[in-house]
Amino acid sequence: MKHMNVQDKTDLLLYEIDSRRDDLISLTQDLIRIPTLNPPGENYREICEFLDQRLQKYGFSTDLLLQLAVVGHKIPLVVNYWAIKSMDAVHVI
């Protein structure tokens, strides 16, 4: 990809957001439906698994890890989600 100035990058980002408007609205609605209350950290596994599946669908490599919380509960976390298999970042926004 050629060197892009800030305005070109902004225009491309806005185009990608606009072209994915319906998907972004649907994603936001899906995320809001999962009641991840913090504290105490309820439903983290559910939202992590949801995000894991979605990120893998777009070519991300993910790992789910368990982290022991201060109060002794195990909380799954999605990590390594920036490990992109596809080098074309525009397609994984």
ABEGO torsion letter per residue (X at the ends): XBBBBAAAAAAAAAAAAAAAAAAAAAAAAAAAABBBBOOAGBGAAAAAAAAAAAAAAAGBBBBBBBBBBAAGBBBBBBBGAABBABABAAAAX
